[in-house]
Amino acid sequence: MPVLFKPGNPGGPGRPKGSRNKLAESFLDALHADFLQHGVEAIAAARTESPLGYVKVIASLLPQKLQVEGSTGGVSDDELLAIIRQAGDETASNDQDEAGGFVH
């Protein structure tokens, strides 16, 4: 049996970085067409029938790290963390109804 790739020879440039093969391209085209037809209804159904899956999809679309540029006006990291925590506490207290329970 002949040796197709000789040691030390990478065998060619291969597919350009970032390009997709025909199967992946066809799949994405079909998915796009289906989304155009059923996307809004599918999102609503996912939110209603599988809230956890719905939130997982949203979370997967968010950046893993948030890069903030600009000045914090001289606020230290600890002070900024305290502000964020306070905002979270205020948001949580706004979610409570008059009886003291959380609104669902």
Contacts in CASP RR format, 6 or more apart in sequence:
PFRMAT RR
TARGET T0000
AUTHOR 0000-0000-0000
METHOD contacts of the structure
MODEL  1
MPVLFKPGNPGGPGRPKGSRNKLAESFLDALHADFLQHGVEAIAAARTES
PLGYVKVIASLLPQKLQVEGSTGGVSDDELLAIIRQAGDETASNDQDEAG
GFVH
5 11 0 8 1.000
15 21 0 8 1.000
20 28 0 8 1.000
35 42 0 8 1.000
43 54 0 8 1.000
46 53 0 8 1.000
46 54 0 8 1.000
46 57 0 8 1.000
47 54 0 8 1.000
72 80 0 8 1.000
75 83 0 8 1.000
95 102 0 8 1.000
95 103 0 8 1.000
96 102 0 8 1.000
96 103 0 8 1.000
97 103 0 8 1.000
END
